[in-house]
């Protein structure tokens, strides 16, 4: 009898241990990337006062984004989340986890030819990522994920690997190619194939041609179909949901046009608002579809923009990101600060999957984060590691998503633009916690510096370069070290690189 009792006890103990070690199903992951969506292009307030309380600004009252509001309530939003100031650098940084100064794609990639600009570095990486690059989808693909790209790619030019997401680790590519904006948003136009800019006609959506299906809606329908297919195959999925909206052309989405007719805004501003609301509906539709498939507790959403806003709201330099200074392509915060929200589709702190990465609900994180952090965050969550020798510039966000601060990360973001033909030409900026330095290369104007304390002056009104010479010197030395660490390339005049000049004498 004693032997029987002992055997039974051992059997039960083994059973309990087996249950405790039961594998947790891998989470599904959606990176929901919006083109040219700035920090103010939403009804969700991202900026806070000194106490951490969100502040609503006029643009927050103008836009209608209830699904973003819902996502923010069930997750955490970042008030200081940075992207590069133009699109391809950000997109390739999400793919690689590296700063654009390191991977070398420092300008937006022109599909047909090298977009170096007159004094840009000769050897900048205008070909973008390729089939040999370490990429996030490839790491997840190797970890057993179904990897899906939907929408804008813009990773590389025509006739190069980056033109085709399938060569970068995606199993599915829907509508992605080399260019950065659509020929048209209208199904009646064939998204540019029938009417509009034919050189930028969106591929692969022929079944929606000559219909009333707006591009944002067509991409959402296709994304949901791909999610369904992944579930039927029994695979976890990674969806890179990269909308063409809200990039120009600013064509009105007729589903939402009536909501802005009495706004008092211009027709272009109203059209832009319909693009924003269309993005919000897409977010809600994908979340609803995930719930219909019973995967809501097992699916993570990371929502963000790829650079500052380009909204046609009036003043070229300021109004689209107001009260932040500047917009897409500028060196100021309006060109670099973007919305970021992380949430589980249905939060449940008893979920074994969500316990792998707890996310504080209805919360605001004020510690800096950036697009460089997406790669390491997802790889840590999924255990899709990279080789030790591979250099990552980002930091895993797990502590910050849980509402804590991460003392192990630097609070720096380098934005390097050694090119011209944009709103701000030939500059490098570095944010280091509360301080920001901007260095203008002496090409089109005399060499000069801009220094701001973002804690005291978030709207970059007071240039402290003259008043704080020691802080200016410190920030320039830090900027020099960051550029050296990343093997950054400089603008060139007659083949000679214009390296940083430390402020022994400041010229304005």
Secondary structure, 3 states (H helix, E strand, C coil): CHHHHHHHHHHHHHHHHHHHCCCCCCCEEEEEEECCCCCCCCCCCCCECCCCCECCCHHHHHCCCHHHHHHHHCEEEECCEECCCCHHHHHHHHHHCCCHHHHCCCCCCCCCCCCCCCCCCCCCCCCCCCCCCCCHHHHHHHCCCEEEEEECCCCCCCCCHHHCHHHHCCCEEECCCCCCCCCCCCHHHHHHCCCCCHHHCCCCCHHHCCCCCCHHHHHHHHHHHHHHHHHHCCCCEEEEEECCCCCCCCCCCCCCHHHHCCCCCCHHHHHHHHHHHHHHHHHHHHHHHHHHCCCHHHEEEEEEECCCCCCCCCCCCCHHHCCCCCCCCCCCHHHCECCEEEEECCCCCCCCCHHHCCCCCCEEECCCEECCHHHHHHHHHHCCCCCCCCCCCCCCCHHHHCCCCCCCCCCEEEEEECCCCCCCCCEEEEEECCEEEEEECCCCCCCEEEEEECCCCCCCCCCCCCCCHHHHHHHHHHHHHHHHHCCCCCCEECCEECCCCCCCCCCC
